[in-house]
């Protein structure tokens, strides 16, 4: 199963780290500053559940073109949501399950419009 995690903040990092450590094929999308850090240091999660460390992860700045994913976990802020959905529609080869983790009431409506 191929999974794309867009946004490697608190939510994307948390979910993605557990997926990677359970042997899922995960690609992360991160902005420049975080991208550089993740490429050199990996992904480390410290929580009440313990520590999870992935020294080498697949991380890039943009959604790969013409690639297929089974699941896309979208954790960007709601104000970036529309542009991310457009990018998914234009670059991802198949129609994956998109799971939004946004703090806002419009994410579901916006997702329905892209289906």
N, CA, C and O atoms as a Tinker XYZ file with bonds, in Angstrom:
   460  protein
     1  N      0.836000   -1.170000    0.000000    73     2
     2  CA     0.000000    0.000000    0.000000    64     1     3
     3  C      0.885000    1.239000    0.000000    63     2     4     5
     4  O      1.766000    1.383000    0.848000    81     3
     5  N      0.648000    2.125000   -0.948000    73     3     6
     6  CA     1.418000    3.366000   -1.059000    64     5     7
     7  C      0.622000    4.512000   -0.449000    63     6     8     9
     8  O     -0.542000    4.734000   -0.784000    81     7
     9  N      1.276000    5.229000    0.451000    73     7    10
    10  CA     0.616000    6.315000    1.172000    64     9    11
    11  C      1.416000    7.597000    0.984000    63    10    12    13
    12  O      2.645000    7.593000    1.052000    81    11
    13  N      0.702000    8.690000    0.746000    73    11    14
    14  CA     1.309000   10.008000    0.643000    64    13    15
    15  C      0.808000   10.838000    1.813000    63    14    16    17
    16  O     -0.399000   10.965000    2.019000    81    15
    17  N      1.738000   11.403000    2.582000    73    15    18
    18  CA     1.392000   12.281000    3.696000    64    17    19
    19  C      1.808000   13.692000    3.301000    63    18    20    21
    20  O      2.993000   13.972000    3.125000    81    19
    21  N      0.827000   14.575000    3.164000    73    19    22
    22  CA     1.103000   15.956000    2.773000    64    21    23
    23  C      1.077000   16.811000    4.029000    63    22    24    25
    24  O      0.025000   17.024000    4.631000    81    23
    25  N      2.243000   17.293000    4.411000    73    23    26
    26  CA     2.392000   18.081000    5.632000    64    25    27
    27  C      2.991000   17.226000    6.733000    63    26    28    29
    28  O      2.385000   16.242000    7.158000    81    27
    29  N      4.170000   17.592000    7.194000    73    27    30
    30  CA     4.859000   16.790000    8.208000    64    29    31
    31  C      4.979000   17.605000    9.496000    63    30    32    33
    32  O      6.055000   17.736000   10.079000    81    31
    33  N      3.838000   18.144000    9.914000    73    31    34
    34  CA     3.792000   18.838000   11.195000    64    33    35
    35  C      3.378000   17.851000   12.277000    63    34    36    37
    36  O      3.724000   16.671000   12.222000    81    35
    37  N      2.642000   18.340000   13.249000    73    35    38
    38  CA     2.222000   17.496000   14.362000    64    37    39
    39  C      1.387000   16.303000   13.944000    63    38    40    41
    40  O      1.646000   15.180000   14.377000    81    39
    41  N      0.394000   16.531000   13.112000    73    39    42
    42  CA    -0.501000   15.437000   12.713000    64    41    43
    43  C      0.159000   14.536000   11.680000    63    42    44    45
    44  O      0.206000   13.319000   11.859000    81    43
    45  N      0.668000   15.119000   10.604000    73    43    46
    46  CA     1.294000   14.319000    9.547000    64    45    47
    47  C      2.518000   13.559000   10.036000    63    46    48    49
    48  O      2.738000   12.408000    9.661000    81    47
    49  N      3.307000   14.211000   10.871000    73    47    50
    50  CA     4.492000   13.549000   11.434000    64    49    51
    51  C      4.110000   12.395000   12.345000    63    50    52    53
    52  O      4.730000   11.332000   12.310000    81    51
    53  N      3.090000   12.611000   13.157000    73    51    54
    54  CA     2.641000   11.575000   14.092000    64    53    55
    55  C      2.120000   10.353000   13.339000    63    54    56    57
    56  O      2.580000    9.233000   13.560000    81    55
    57  N      1.163000   10.580000   12.453000    73    55    58
    58  CA     0.569000    9.470000   11.703000    64    57    59
    59  C      1.611000    8.801000   10.808000    63    58    60    61
    60  O      1.729000    7.576000   10.785000    81    59
    61  N      2.363000    9.618000   10.071000    73    59    62
    62  CA     3.354000    9.087000    9.152000    64    61    63
    63  C      4.436000    8.270000    9.817000    63    62    64    65
    64  O      4.863000    7.246000    9.283000    81    63
    65  N      4.887000    8.714000   10.985000    73    63    66
    66  CA     5.955000    7.973000   11.665000    64    65    67
    67  C      5.507000    6.569000   12.047000    63    66    68    69
    68  O      6.280000    5.618000   11.933000    81    67
    69  N      4.278000    6.433000   12.493000    73    67    70
    70  CA     3.775000    5.100000   12.834000    64    69    71
    71  C      3.570000    4.241000   11.589000    63    70    72    73
    72  O      3.811000    3.034000   11.622000    81    71
    73  N      3.129000    4.851000   10.497000    73    71    74
    74  CA     2.975000    4.094000    9.258000    64    73    75
    75  C      4.323000    3.574000    8.758000    63    74    76    77
    76  O      4.443000    2.408000    8.383000    81    75
    77  N      5.337000    4.444000    8.754000    73    75    78
    78  CA     6.682000    4.043000    8.309000    64    77    79
    79  C      7.209000    2.910000    9.183000    63    78    80    81
    80  O      7.760000    1.933000    8.675000    81    79
    81  N      7.042000    3.041000   10.481000    73    79    82
    82  CA     7.567000    2.030000   11.391000    64    81    83
    83  C      6.760000    0.745000   11.410000    63    82    84    85
    84  O      7.143000   -0.225000   12.064000    81    83
    85  N      5.645000    0.735000   10.693000    73    83    86
    86  CA     4.884000   -0.498000   10.508000    64    85    87
    87  C      4.984000   -0.978000    9.059000    63    86    88    89
    88  O      4.129000   -1.706000    8.554000    81    87
    89  N      6.069000   -0.538000    8.415000    73    87    90
    90  CA     6.474000   -1.017000    7.085000    64    89    91
    91  C      5.541000   -0.655000    5.935000    63    90    92    93
    92  O      5.471000   -1.383000    4.944000    81    91
    93  N      4.828000    0.455000    6.052000    73    91    94
    94  CA     4.063000    0.953000    4.919000    64    93    95
    95  C      4.979000    1.786000    4.036000    63    94    96    97
    96  O      5.950000    2.376000    4.509000    81    95
    97  N      4.663000    1.826000    2.765000    73    95    98
    98  CA     5.418000    2.612000    1.790000    64    97    99
    99  C      4.877000    4.043000    1.834000    63    98   100   101
   100  O      3.854000    4.349000    1.221000    81    99
   101  N      5.576000    4.915000    2.566000    73    99   102
   102  CA     5.102000    6.277000    2.814000    64   101   103
   103  C      6.043000    7.289000    2.171000    63   102   104   105
   104  O      7.263000    7.210000    2.311000    81   103
   105  N      5.442000    8.238000    1.465000    73   103   106
   106  CA     6.164000    9.395000    0.936000    64   105   107
   107  C      5.601000   10.628000    1.629000    63   106   108   109
   108  O      4.385000   10.792000    1.733000    81   107
   109  N      6.491000   11.494000    2.101000    73   107   110
   110  CA     6.086000   12.715000    2.785000    64   109   111
   111  C      6.322000   13.916000    1.878000    63   110   112   113
   112  O      7.279000   13.941000    1.105000    81   111
   113  N      5.445000   14.909000    1.977000    73   111   114
   114  CA     5.622000   16.193000    1.305000    64   113   115
   115  C      5.870000   17.231000    2.394000    63   114   116   117
   116  O      5.062000   17.383000    3.311000    81   115
   117  N      6.988000   17.941000    2.290000    73   115   118
   118  CA     7.341000   18.940000    3.303000    64   117   119
   119  C      7.852000   20.206000    2.636000    63   118   120   121
   120  O      8.335000   20.172000    1.505000    81   119
   121  N      7.741000   21.317000    3.342000    73   119   122
   122  CA     8.284000   22.579000    2.843000    64   121   123
   123  C      9.788000   22.597000    3.007000    63   122   124   125
   124  O     10.349000   21.771000    3.727000    81   123
   125  N     10.452000   23.545000    2.334000    73   123   126
   126  CA    11.917000   23.565000    2.228000    64   125   127
   127  C     12.672000   23.384000    3.539000    63   126   128   129
   128  O     13.535000   22.510000    3.631000    81   127
   129  N     12.372000   24.179000    4.543000    73   127   130
   130  CA    13.128000   24.111000    5.795000    64   129   131
   131  C     12.987000   22.738000    6.454000    63   130   132   133
   132  O     13.980000   22.136000    6.861000    81   131
   133  N     11.772000   22.255000    6.556000    73   131   134
   134  CA    11.537000   20.948000    7.168000    64   133   135
   135  C     12.044000   19.829000    6.263000    63   134   136   137
   136  O     12.524000   18.806000    6.751000    81   135
   137  N     11.940000   20.019000    4.943000    73   135   138
   138  CA    12.409000   19.032000    3.977000    64   137   139
   139  C     13.895000   18.750000    4.182000    63   138   140   141
   140  O     14.309000   17.592000    4.251000    81   139
   141  N     14.680000   19.797000    4.277000    73   139   142
   142  CA    16.120000   19.652000    4.469000    64   141   143
   143  C     16.432000   18.908000    5.762000    63   142   144   145
   144  O     17.290000   18.025000    5.789000    81   143
   145  N     15.739000   19.265000    6.819000    73   143   146
   146  CA    15.957000   18.611000    8.111000    64   145   147
   147  C     15.611000   17.121000    8.027000    63   146   148   149
   148  O     16.386000   16.275000    8.475000    81   147
   149  N     14.448000   16.804000    7.453000    73   147   150
   150  CA    14.011000   15.411000    7.372000    64   149   151
   151  C     14.938000   14.566000    6.507000    63   150   152   153
   152  O     15.166000   13.393000    6.799000    81   151
   153  N     15.474000   15.163000    5.438000    73   151   154
   154  CA    16.397000   14.412000    4.583000    64   153   155
   155  C     17.690000   14.063000    5.309000    63   154   156   157
   156  O     18.264000   13.001000    5.071000    81   155
   157  N     18.147000   14.933000    6.180000    73   155   158
   158  CA    19.421000   14.682000    6.860000    64   157   159
   159  C     19.263000   13.968000    8.199000    63   158   160   161
   160  O     20.113000   13.160000    8.571000    81   159
   161  N     18.194000   14.253000    8.920000    73   159   162
   162  CA    18.046000   13.709000   10.287000    64   161   163
   163  C     16.979000   12.630000   10.415000    63   162   164   165
   164  O     16.953000   11.900000   11.406000    81   163
   165  N     16.096000   12.521000    9.421000    73   163   166
   166  CA    15.016000   11.550000    9.530000    64   165   167
   167  C     13.849000   12.116000   10.325000    63   166   168   169
   168  O     13.781000   13.318000   10.582000    81   167
   169  N     12.938000   11.240000   10.708000    73   167   170
   170  CA    11.724000   11.632000   11.418000    64   169   171
   171  C     11.730000   10.988000   12.798000    63   170   172   173
   172  O     11.828000    9.768000   12.930000    81   171
   173  N     11.624000   11.830000   13.821000    73   171   174
   174  CA    11.629000   11.339000   15.196000    64   173   175
   175  C     10.379000   11.838000   15.900000    63   174   176   177
   176  O     10.073000   13.030000   15.869000    81   175
   177  N      9.668000   10.932000   16.526000    73   175   178
   178  CA     8.451000   11.265000   17.243000    64   177   179
   179  C      8.634000   10.869000   18.704000    63   178   180   181
   180  O      8.985000    9.731000   19.014000    81   179
   181  N      8.393000   11.812000   19.582000    73   179   182
   182  CA     8.408000   11.538000   21.015000    64   181   183
   183  C      7.021000   11.839000   21.547000    63   182   184   185
   184  O      6.516000   12.951000   21.393000    81   183
   185  N      6.402000   10.841000   22.178000    73   183   186
   186  CA     5.059000   11.034000   22.725000    64   185   187
   187  C      4.911000   10.196000   23.988000    63   186   188   189
   188  O      5.833000    9.490000   24.398000    81   187
   189  N      3.752000   10.287000   24.586000    73   187   190
   190  CA     3.468000    9.471000   25.767000    64   189   191
   191  C      3.477000    7.982000   25.442000    63   190   192   193
   192  O      3.631000    7.146000   26.333000    81   191
   193  N      3.314000    7.658000   24.174000    73   191   194
   194  CA     3.323000    6.267000   23.734000    64   193   195
   195  C      4.736000    5.726000   23.534000    63   194   196   197
   196  O      4.924000    4.531000   23.304000    81   195
   197  N      5.723000    6.607000   23.622000    73   195   198
   198  CA     7.112000    6.205000   23.430000    64   197   199
   199  C      7.746000    6.976000   22.300000    63   198   200   201
   200  O      7.179000    7.943000   21.791000    81   199
   201  N      8.927000    6.541000   21.912000    73   199   202
   202  CA     9.680000    7.200000   20.850000    64   201   203
   203  C      9.681000    6.342000   19.600000    63   202   204   205
   204  O      9.860000    5.126000   19.659000    81   203
   205  N      9.478000    7.001000   18.467000    73   203   206
   206  CA     9.543000    6.335000   17.165000    64   205   207
   207  C     10.543000    7.116000   16.330000    63   206   208   209
   208  O     10.420000    8.331000   16.180000    81   207
   209  N     11.534000    6.419000   15.785000    73   207   210
   210  CA    12.558000    7.096000   14.986000    64   209   211
   211  C     12.739000    6.379000   13.661000    63   210   212   213
   212  O     12.956000    5.168000   13.606000    81   211
   213  N     12.645000    7.156000   12.602000    73   211   214
   214  CA    12.876000    6.645000   11.243000    64   213   215
   215  C     14.016000    7.468000   10.646000    63   214   216   217
   216  O     13.794000    8.599000   10.215000    81   215
   217  N     15.240000    6.917000   10.612000    73   215   218
   218  CA    16.381000    7.698000   10.141000    64   217   219
   219  C     16.340000    8.028000    8.655000    63   218   220   221
   220  O     16.886000    9.050000    8.240000    81   219
   221  N     15.714000    7.198000    7.858000    73   219   222
   222  CA    15.632000    7.446000    6.415000    64   221   223
   223  C     14.180000    7.319000    5.984000    63   222   224   225
   224  O     13.562000    6.263000    6.117000    81   223
   225  N     13.649000    8.428000    5.462000    73   223   226
   226  CA    12.279000    8.424000    4.957000    64   225   227
   227  C     12.264000    9.004000    3.546000    63   226   228   229
   228  O     13.181000    9.718000    3.140000    81   227
   229  N     11.195000    8.679000    2.804000    73   227   230
   230  CA    11.006000    9.283000    1.487000    64   229   231
   231  C     10.326000   10.625000    1.703000    63   230   232   233
   232  O      9.197000   10.684000    2.189000    81   231
   233  N     11.009000   11.694000    1.343000    73   231   234
   234  CA    10.448000   13.021000    1.522000    64   233   235
   235  C     10.823000   13.895000    0.338000    63   234   236   237
   236  O     11.951000   13.846000   -0.153000    81   235
   237  N      9.871000   14.693000   -0.115000    73   235   238
   238  CA    10.079000   15.574000   -1.249000    64   237   239
   239  C      9.283000   16.855000   -1.021000    63   238   240   241
   240  O      8.479000   16.942000   -0.093000    81   239
   241  N      9.515000   17.842000   -1.874000    73   239   242
   242  CA     8.826000   19.126000   -1.717000    64   241   243
   243  C      7.512000   19.190000   -2.490000    63   242   244   245
   244  O      6.634000   19.984000   -2.154000    81   243
   245  N      7.374000   18.373000   -3.506000    73   243   246
   246  CA     6.172000   18.414000   -4.336000    64   245   247
   247  C      5.604000   17.014000   -4.530000    63   246   248   249
   248  O      6.317000   16.018000   -4.415000    81   247
   249  N      4.337000   16.957000   -4.819000    73   247   250
   250  CA     3.692000   15.682000   -5.117000    64   249   251
   251  C      4.307000   15.125000   -6.394000    63   250   252   253
   252  O      4.361000   15.814000   -7.412000    81   251
   253  N      4.771000   13.879000   -6.342000    73   251   254
   254  CA     5.365000   13.284000   -7.544000    64   253   255
   255  C      4.338000   13.190000   -8.680000    63   254   256   257
   256  O      3.186000   12.818000   -8.457000    81   255
   257  N      4.769000   13.531000   -9.893000    73   255   258
   258  CA     3.873000   13.486000  -11.057000    64   257   259
   259  C      3.691000   12.060000  -11.546000    63   258   260   261
   260  O      4.621000   11.254000  -11.544000    81   259
   261  N      2.474000   11.775000  -11.962000    73   259   262
   262  CA     2.130000   10.502000  -12.590000    64   261   263
   263  C      2.411000    9.286000  -11.706000    63   262   264   265
   264  O      2.662000    8.191000  -12.209000    81   263
   265  N      2.368000    9.484000  -10.404000    73   263   266
   266  CA     2.538000    8.361000   -9.492000    64   265   267
   267  C      1.169000    8.007000   -8.918000    63   266   268   269
   268  O      0.289000    8.863000   -8.828000    81   267
   269  N      0.995000    6.766000   -8.536000    73   267   270
   270  CA    -0.264000    6.313000   -7.935000    64   269   271
   271  C     -0.082000    6.116000   -6.446000    63   270   272   273
   272  O      0.958000    5.635000   -5.996000    81   271
   273  N     -1.094000    6.486000   -5.687000    73   271   274
   274  CA    -1.111000    6.258000   -4.247000    64   273   275
   275  C     -2.441000    5.622000   -3.884000    63   274   276   277
   276  O     -3.462000    5.895000   -4.515000    81   275
   277  N     -2.424000    4.778000   -2.870000    73   275   278
   278  CA    -3.663000    4.173000   -2.387000    64   277   279
   279  C     -4.395000    5.134000   -1.453000    63   278   280   281
   280  O     -5.621000    5.246000   -1.484000    81   279
   281  N     -3.617000    5.820000   -0.626000    73   279   282
   282  CA    -4.174000    6.750000    0.350000    64   281   283
   283  C     -3.342000    8.022000    0.353000    63   282   284   285
   284  O     -2.114000    7.974000    0.281000    81   283
   285  N     -4.024000    9.162000    0.438000    73   283   286
   286  CA    -3.349000   10.441000    0.641000    64   285   287
   287  C     -3.882000   11.032000    1.933000    63   286   288   289
   288  O     -5.085000   11.243000    2.082000    81   287
   289  N     -2.980000   11.296000    2.863000    73   287   290
   290  CA    -3.338000   11.924000    4.133000    64   289   291
   291  C     -2.948000   13.388000    4.022000    63   290   292   293
   292  O     -1.766000   13.726000    3.949000    81   291
   293  N     -3.955000   14.251000    4.011000    73   291   294
   294  CA    -3.745000   15.681000    3.786000    64   293   295
   295  C     -3.843000   16.418000    5.125000    63   294   296   297
   296  O     -4.920000   16.510000    5.714000    81   295
   297  N     -2.709000   16.942000    5.597000    73   295   298
   298  CA    -2.690000   17.595000    6.903000    64   297   299
   299  C     -2.319000   19.074000    6.815000    63   298   300   301
   300  O     -1.914000   19.671000    7.813000    81   299
   301  N     -2.455000   19.668000    5.629000    73   299   302
   302  CA    -2.137000   21.096000    5.496000    64   301   303
   303  C     -3.235000   21.934000    6.138000    63   302   304   305
   304  O     -4.342000   21.453000    6.379000    81   303
   305  N     -2.914000   23.177000    6.407000    73   303   306
   306  CA    -3.905000   24.110000    6.943000    64   305   307
   307  C     -5.019000   24.306000    5.916000    63   306   308   309
   308  O     -4.805000   24.136000    4.716000    81   307
   309  N     -6.194000   24.658000    6.393000    73   307   310
   310  CA    -7.358000   24.783000    5.516000    64   309   311
   311  C     -7.139000   25.806000    4.402000    63   310   312   313
   312  O     -7.674000   25.638000    3.306000    81   311
   313  N     -6.363000   26.864000    4.661000    73   311   314
   314  CA    -6.141000   27.873000    3.618000    64   313   315
   315  C     -5.289000   27.348000    2.465000    63   314   316   317
   316  O     -5.284000   27.959000    1.397000    81   315
   317  N     -4.573000   26.243000    2.640000    73   315   318
   318  CA    -3.810000   25.613000    1.556000    64   317   319
   319  C     -4.535000   24.412000    0.946000    63   318   320   321
   320  O     -4.044000   23.800000   -0.002000    81   319
   321  N     -5.676000   24.089000    1.482000    73   319   322
   322  CA    -6.399000   22.875000    1.114000    64   321   323
   323  C     -6.765000   22.831000   -0.366000    63   322   324   325
   324  O     -6.524000   21.821000   -1.028000    81   323
   325  N     -7.350000   23.923000   -0.902000    73   323   326
   326  CA    -7.761000   23.941000   -2.308000    64   325   327
   327  C     -6.594000   23.720000   -3.262000    63   326   328   329
   328  O     -6.703000   22.949000   -4.215000    81   327
   329  N     -5.479000   24.395000   -3.005000    73   327   330
   330  CA    -4.333000   24.249000   -3.908000    64   329   331
   331  C     -3.768000   22.830000   -3.849000    63   330   332   333
   332  O     -3.308000   22.306000   -4.863000    81   331
   333  N     -3.799000   22.212000   -2.685000    73   331   334
   334  CA    -3.328000   20.825000   -2.565000    64   333   335
   335  C     -4.253000   19.885000   -3.329000    63   334   336   337
   336  O     -3.785000   18.977000   -4.016000    81   335
   337  N     -5.563000   20.096000   -3.213000    73   335   338
   338  CA    -6.503000   19.246000   -3.956000    64   337   339
   339  C     -6.310000   19.383000   -5.464000    63   338   340   341
   340  O     -6.379000   18.395000   -6.195000    81   339
   341  N     -6.070000   20.604000   -5.923000    73   339   342
   342  CA    -5.796000   20.811000   -7.352000    64   341   343
   343  C     -4.530000   20.077000   -7.773000    63   342   344   345
   344  O     -4.484000   19.456000   -8.835000    81   343
   345  N     -3.511000   20.154000   -6.939000    73   343   346
   346  CA    -2.249000   19.487000   -7.250000    64   345   347
   347  C     -2.431000   17.969000   -7.288000    63   346   348   349
   348  O     -1.883000   17.301000   -8.165000    81   347
   349  N     -3.188000   17.430000   -6.354000    73   347   350
   350  CA    -3.465000   15.988000   -6.350000    64   349   351
   351  C     -4.177000   15.610000   -7.649000    63   350   352   353
   352  O     -3.813000   14.637000   -8.309000    81   351
   353  N     -5.184000   16.385000   -8.003000    73   351   354
   354  CA    -5.978000   16.099000   -9.204000    64   353   355
   355  C     -5.114000   16.142000  -10.469000    63   354   356   357
   356  O     -5.308000   15.337000  -11.379000    81   355
   357  N     -4.164000   17.075000  -10.525000    73   355   358
   358  CA    -3.338000   17.246000  -11.718000    64   357   359
   359  C     -2.121000   16.330000  -11.776000    63   358   360   361
   360  O     -1.605000   16.076000  -12.865000    81   359
   361  N     -1.653000   15.834000  -10.653000    73   359   362
   362  CA    -0.405000   15.072000  -10.659000    64   361   363
   363  C     -0.565000   13.587000  -10.367000    63   362   364   365
   364  O      0.172000   12.769000  -10.917000    81   363
   365  N     -1.503000   13.229000   -9.520000    73   363   366
   366  CA    -1.628000   11.823000   -9.110000    64   365   367
   367  C     -2.387000   11.067000  -10.193000    63   366   368   369
   368  O     -3.440000   11.499000  -10.663000    81   367
   369  N     -1.820000    9.927000  -10.574000    73   367   370
   370  CA    -2.325000    9.164000  -11.716000    64   369   371
   371  C     -3.692000    8.523000  -11.451000    63   370   372   373
   372  O     -4.531000    8.485000  -12.351000    81   371
   373  N     -3.925000    8.033000  -10.271000    73   371   374
   374  CA    -5.175000    7.344000   -9.969000    64   373   375
   375  C     -6.068000    8.227000   -9.084000    63   374   376   377
   376  O     -5.773000    9.404000   -8.873000    81   375
   377  N     -7.139000    7.658000   -8.579000    73   375   378
   378  CA    -8.031000    8.375000   -7.659000    64   377   379
   379  C     -7.922000    7.700000   -6.290000    63   378   380   381
   380  O     -8.674000    6.773000   -5.989000    81   379
   381  N     -6.986000    8.168000   -5.466000    73   379   382
   382  CA    -6.779000    7.538000   -4.165000    64   381   383
   383  C     -7.831000    7.981000   -3.143000    63   382   384   385
   384  O     -8.562000    8.948000   -3.359000    81   383
   385  N     -7.887000    7.270000   -2.059000    73   383   386
   386  CA    -8.680000    7.695000   -0.912000    64   385   387
   387  C     -7.946000    8.874000   -0.284000    63   386   388   389
   388  O     -6.765000    8.761000    0.047000    81   387
   389  N     -8.631000   10.004000   -0.118000    73   387   390
   390  CA    -8.016000   11.181000    0.493000    64   389   391
   391  C     -8.622000   11.351000    1.876000    63   390   392   393
   392  O     -9.838000   11.468000    2.034000    81   391
   393  N     -7.741000   11.363000    2.881000    73   391   394
   394  CA    -8.183000   11.540000    4.262000    64   393   395
   395  C     -7.726000   12.917000    4.725000    63   394   396   397
   396  O     -6.528000   13.156000    4.872000    81   395
   397  N     -8.684000   13.836000    4.960000    73   395   398
   398  CA    -8.305000   15.178000    5.401000    64   397   399
   399  C     -8.226000   15.276000    6.923000    63   398   400   401
   400  O     -9.060000   14.718000    7.635000    81   399
   401  N     -7.226000   15.983000    7.405000    73   399   402
   402  CA    -7.098000   16.296000    8.829000    64   401   403
   403  C     -6.977000   17.804000    8.943000    63   402   404   405
   404  O     -5.894000   18.329000    9.206000    81   403
   405  N     -8.095000   18.506000    8.745000    73   403   406
   406  CA    -8.082000   19.955000    8.787000    64   405   407
   407  C     -8.931000   20.442000    9.946000    63   406   408   409
   408  O     -9.914000   19.811000   10.333000    81   407
   409  N     -8.528000   21.573000   10.487000    73   407   410
   410  CA    -9.306000   22.236000   11.514000    64   409   411
   411  C    -10.192000   23.245000   10.804000    63   410   412   413
   412  O     -9.791000   24.388000   10.587000    81   411
   413  N    -11.377000   22.829000   10.449000    73   411   414
   414  CA   -12.291000   23.700000    9.732000    64   413   415
   415  C    -13.499000   22.914000    9.291000    63   414   416   417
   416  O    -13.491000   21.683000    9.316000    81   415
   417  N    -14.532000   23.615000    8.888000    73   415   418
   418  CA   -15.787000   22.937000    8.576000    64   417   419
   419  C    -16.005000   22.714000    7.090000    63   418   420   421
   420  O    -17.004000   22.104000    6.709000    81   419
   421  N    -15.098000   23.189000    6.231000    73   419   422
   422  CA   -15.330000   23.118000    4.796000    64   421   423
   423  C    -14.558000   22.012000    4.081000    63   422   424   425
   424  O    -14.759000   21.810000    2.884000    81   423
   425  N    -13.695000   21.302000    4.768000    73   423   426
   426  CA   -12.862000   20.302000    4.102000    64   425   427
   427  C    -13.699000   19.246000    3.388000    63   426   428   429
   428  O    -13.395000   18.881000    2.253000    81   427
   429  N    -14.743000   18.754000    4.038000    73   427   430
   430  CA   -15.574000   17.711000    3.434000    64   429   431
   431  C    -16.249000   18.215000    2.163000    63   430   432   433
   432  O    -16.282000   17.505000    1.158000    81   431
   433  N    -16.789000   19.436000    2.198000    73   431   434
   434  CA   -17.434000   20.002000    1.015000    64   433   435
   435  C    -16.446000   20.155000   -0.136000    63   434   436   437
   436  O    -16.783000   19.869000   -1.285000    81   435
   437  N    -15.236000   20.602000    0.164000    73   435   438
   438  CA   -14.224000   20.795000   -0.873000    64   437   439
   439  C    -13.798000   19.467000   -1.482000    63   438   440   441
   440  O    -13.563000   19.381000   -2.687000    81   439
   441  N    -13.698000   18.434000   -0.656000    73   439   442
   442  CA   -13.349000   17.120000   -1.157000    64   441   443
   443  C    -14.435000   16.573000   -2.090000    63   442   444   445
   444  O    -14.129000   15.977000   -3.123000    81   443
   445  N    -15.681000   16.774000   -1.728000    73   443   446
   446  CA   -16.793000   16.278000   -2.551000    64   445   447
   447  C    -16.764000   16.919000   -3.938000    63   446   448   449
   448  O    -17.115000   16.267000   -4.922000    81   447
   449  N    -16.353000   18.177000   -4.032000    73   447   450
   450  CA   -16.299000   18.875000   -5.310000    64   449   451
   451  C    -15.232000   18.313000   -6.241000    63   450   452   453
   452  O    -15.361000   18.421000   -7.460000    81   451
   453  N    -14.180000   17.714000   -5.685000    73   451   454
   454  CA   -13.098000   17.188000   -6.526000    64   453   455
   455  C    -13.357000   15.749000   -6.963000    63   454   456   457
   456  O    -12.666000   15.240000   -7.845000    81   455
   457  N    -14.332000   15.096000   -6.366000    73   455   458
   458  CA   -14.599000   13.681000   -6.697000    64   457   459
   459  C    -15.233000   13.534000   -8.050000    63   458   460
   460  O    -15.521000   12.417000   -8.479000    81   459
